[in-house]
């Protein structure tokens, strides 16, 4: 931080030693390396040495693989999924909006940097004037006419003695960095959304297949009951119950078909295409992607360096801190060095003659000390904004830790639930087969068969749903860990592609 007394000392020294204006300019350039206001420092954060839920997530996996890599979706071993994610990263329109904001932030940064240098403009003017008869009594009209021609180059430069421009550039640079990591965060989110939706699609198709198979079995049961009724060995009551169970299962089929269609539409829009673009490709059922190996979340400190949302919060805190210096600089005078080199004449032929030369060198001082109340109000507002951004940064860190702990525990418990429901599905299928055998042998009534079939459908559907949530839980862990994405500017060439 530079104090006002230091600047006053330099100007006083210039007066005592009769320094020339070039010397003052050089001295000002040296002082401009300093700036009023606080310097940004990364806030101190206390994080645990390890995640509380890391061990249960590790115990839920069957094999060990490295920590999440750059393209985390490749760990699921599904080429079609990998292609969909790559297409979304190239054509997603939300990413193109984020890229435009990044370009805008960089353009504003370039504009702010130009304030460090003189502003040079060129101008030219031609004028014709006639004096009134009262202003030129007795003079004929042509003698009261006058023409003037001028051309010149103007330059103006704010000498950044107190770092106002320096802090503004610093703030814009931090804003541009925040926009870059915002784009990275959206890339992670889009990749995760495509992966999660694709996994849900395959899970829904598996549940749909289970429901259709059960509907076929129930349809066979209904035909058997109808046959027994026709032979005089059944009742209308048994037929009504069998038909009701079949209708319920067919309703489940319709709901799952709708959910499958919605997932396909979502994947198409995520990849920048119309909703119906992927129907032909994805409506055929395919296996659920394989679970990745053991997920290593690393240490919480690594998470703080990896997640783009934390980096964006820190950059915005940096920008808010720099704007405090911009506001404080208004407490001190602004010095502007201006100049003009030009030519002025009464006719065009004399414009560039030696006697037509004109020039101007001026030093301007602008000081808003009489408006100190407004200046201090702006400083207070900048201070409050920085305090808010500091709180936002700390909250972002806490939310990132919470997000990761939640993702780890969901993944681990989903794997445990998956194992239990797998056994339940196998046992319920065996029970349904035994119930049908007992019914055919006359050792059980129809209610026992229908109840066993309903339990089988519920268990198999729950198992398929649990398997889907297990794989989706791995996606949640990858997203919480930001997939190992590096902190680097976005690759523009991937997002400007058009279909």
Secondary structure, DSSP 8 states (H G I E B T S, - for coil): ---HHHHHHHHHHHHHHT--HHHHHHHHHHHTTS-SS-----------SS-TTHHHHHHT-SSB--S--SSGGGGG--HHHHHHHHHHHHH-HHHHHHHHHHHHHHHHHHHHHHTTS-EEEEEEEEEEEE--TTTTTT--GGGGEEEEEEEEEEEEEEE-TT-HHHHHHHHHHHHHHHHHHHHHHHHHHHHHHHHHHHHHHHHHHHHHHHHHHHHHHHHHHHHHHHHHHHTTS--HHHHHHHHHHHHHHHHHHHHHHHHHHHHHHHHHHHTTS-TTTTHHHHSS--------SB-----HHHHHHH-HHHHHHHHHHHHHHHHHHHHHHTTS-EEEEEEEEEEEESSGGGTTSGGGEEEEEEEEEE--GGGHHHHHHHHHHHHHHHHHHHHHHHHHHHHHHHHHHHHHHHHHHHHHHHHHHHHHHHHHHHHHHHHHHHHHTTSS-HHHHHHHHHHHHHHHHHHHHHHHHHHHHHHHHHHHTGGG--S----HHHHS---
